[in-house]
Amino acid sequence: MVDTKTSPRVHVIGAGLAGSEAAWQIAQMGVAVTLYEMRPETTTNAHQGGGFAELVCSNSFRSDDAMGNAVGLLHEEMRRCGSLIMTQGDAHKLPAGGALAVDRDLFSQAVTKALVDHPLITIQHGEVSGLPPAAWENVIIATGPLTAPSLAHAIGEQTGEDSLAFFDAIAPIVYKDSIDFDKAWMQSRYDKKGPGGDGADYINCPLDKDQYETFIEALIASDKGEFKDWEKNTPYFESCLPIEVMAARGIETLRWGPMKPVGLTNPHSPTIKSHAIVQLRQDNALGTLYNMVGFQTKIKYAAQAEIFKAIPGLENAVFARLGGIHRNTFINSPKLLNQQLQLKSSPHIRFAGQIMGVEGYVESASLGLIAGRMAAAQALGRQQSAPPLTTAFGALVAHVTGGFMSGPKAKFQPMNINFGLFPPIELDYKDDDGKRIRGKDKTRFRKRHLAVRALKDIEGWPI
């Protein structure tokens, strides 16, 4: 039995997805860990409660296709490495086509319980207001994009780097029983079945051309919230743009984005093709709440309700939550961190999660997993190597440590996992009959082989 009073201890600051995963991995390796969480004593503009691993924006972990999608591959690598986040995500999944979506409340409760009940984990509530004291010889900062200002300022002073920042956004949530199913219908795009789904997992609301163009005009002309002075000139993250920003980029932008009408057939008018479609995805296990996919927004609440109720099927919609937006911060990781995810100027400090410059729930959690294993290995007197570059884990580590930067002047920006981060693979693009593979089939072929290589290589990590 480990003597937690005398054994090496790791301190993890922040109990979001990355911090929760890091603490779990450390404890599972037999090392004592103290997990610090400022909520509920100190709140943020985005969080709703005080539970660990709270999903602030969407309730989706995105695609669960390990052979055709980089984030699905990341899911599988995490599962194979004993991820707490994936274990509880799988346990509380909801129908979502080919995606892995979860009941956000049950998920957070389960993660919290697992950490609180672990004999090697000590929970400390309250804000860590500055850099960790020197007595903490092994620390992980996993405070995420909503790092407390005092800690963010201390990090900036220590590193000499100005914090970078971008905006992230929250989509509205609607009560299902307020949706008009004489106009809306249930269907997944291309009838695709996913984890816990049956191929009819999304609520679809159709718009004709006139309705769509009127909707776009309303978004552009809407009354939008004002940014504070310190928030101005902060760039948005391109993969999570507010819907009104997308609308302003051109009349067709949303039709090629969250409102694309492909792969769906309106059973109320099967011979008439919808010009655009709004999709809603289940948000809780009871199936009473659905979130508007891709509808993150900075529009003021009163205007949101008016504009969204013009969507066919949502005329009488009751909103459990309207959309919002918040400022995210991240460090210049390639300049500040080494291959062990340690701060070069203070090697006893590691970073994990979204504050490092990754975007996405599972990307953040996976870096928590890696940092946790590295910190635990250090506590045990050894070094944990970084994951192979050919894996999704390794691709993310390379991203945050500068392995794939195009040059010394390249600008570091947050990024989701994608196959573009993986080292290339030499392939003979031919099918079983020897015929040349082209177009989209070639892309799928390449992705599948990258995934097969990654899953083979992850079996040798960690050692």
Helices and strands as residue ranges (DSSP letters): E 9-13, H 17-28, E 32-37, E 60-63, H 70-80, H 84-91, E 93-94, E 99-102, H 104-117, E 121-125, E 139-141, G 144-146, H 149-159, E 164-170, E 173-175, G 176-178, E 185-186, G 189-191, E 202-207, H 209-221, G 229-231, G 238-240, H 243-248, G 254-256, E 276-282, E 289-292, H 301-308, E 319-321, E 324-330, H 333-336, E 342-343, E 346-351, G 354-356, H 361-379, H 392-401, G 419-421, H 439-458
